[in-house]
Amino acid sequence: MDTHIPNARNVQVLGIDAGGTMTDTFFVDVNGEFVVGKAQSTPQNESIGLIASSEDGLGNWGLPLTDALKQLQTGVYSGTAMLNRVVQRKGLKCGLIVNRGMEDFHRMGRAVQSHLGYAYEDRIHLNTHRYDPPLVPRNLTRGVVERIDMAGRVVIPLREESARTAARELISADVEGIVISLLHSYKNADHERRVRDIVLEEVAHSGKSIPVFASVDYYPVRKESHRTNTTILEGYAAEPSRQTLKKISDAFKEHGTKFDLRVMATHGGTIAWTAKELARTIVSGPIGGVIGAKYLG
């Protein structure tokens, strides 16, 4: 006679902490009881380490992976991969399109990034200050002719041929992403959106697959450095992270989950892995703010 009694435990929540060395998973059931799994991280495909960690944790409850994942109501991912790309400078090769005459403002940065984290005696001596290289080098920055003033009025109409030239040159330079950020576009987005459309046309004509990131689509707010840097992060670090998160989401769905993976943000909440706000998880919060100011200006 079969005396096997099915495991009636109802697993509800999955928490993920994917580090550079180990990946931890945290399962919580309907009664608030939890179990922790651990496995070595697999940077080439994080989903492999996550599945192994999940099996390790659920084994303590005697639950098969597929049975438990089918019960889950939500899963939240937290990891350091996106931040590591910025710190280690291993993001996508991006090009930047700005106003002609403003090609250097990204690499100039802000004063705070030259001394952030230094002791007082180092802060007061300029010879100890240093600037990290910009995420987009000067040779991959292009300017277009146009100008909108701080009130949103068109001062110089957009010269579309300058936008096409900028796009073609960056495409020819084999960039992996193109970022667009024009002065005062948060007040009047017409020119920046037109530049975006021109760049997309040129990318399509080239036959390449290059994502385009316009600041008006992501962070239409004042302060050019902040808006530009955060949009650059979308292409440089967040875009490859989305591919990682997609692999993780797909791997879990193949094992029976029915929810969309969430990502822990530094403000304490969670966002969808497809959200445009992924870059803000780097530059917001106490840790992200330090990284953002130190490395991005």
Secondary structure, 3 states (H helix, E strand, C coil): CCCCCCCCCCEEEEEEEECCCEEEEEEEECCCCEEEEEEECCCCCHHHHHHHHHHHHHHCCCCCHHHHHHHCCEEEEEECHHHHHHHCCCCCCEEEEEECCCCCHHHHCCHHHHCCCCCHHHHCCHHHCCCCCCCCCHHHEEEECCEECCCCCEEECCCHHHHHHHHHHHHHCCCCEEEECCCCCCCCCHHHHHHHHHHHHHHHHHCCCCCEEEHHHHCCCCCHHHHHHHHHHHHHHHHHHHHHHHHHHHHHHHCCCCCCCEEECCCCCEEECCCHHHHHHHHCHHHHHHHHHHHHC
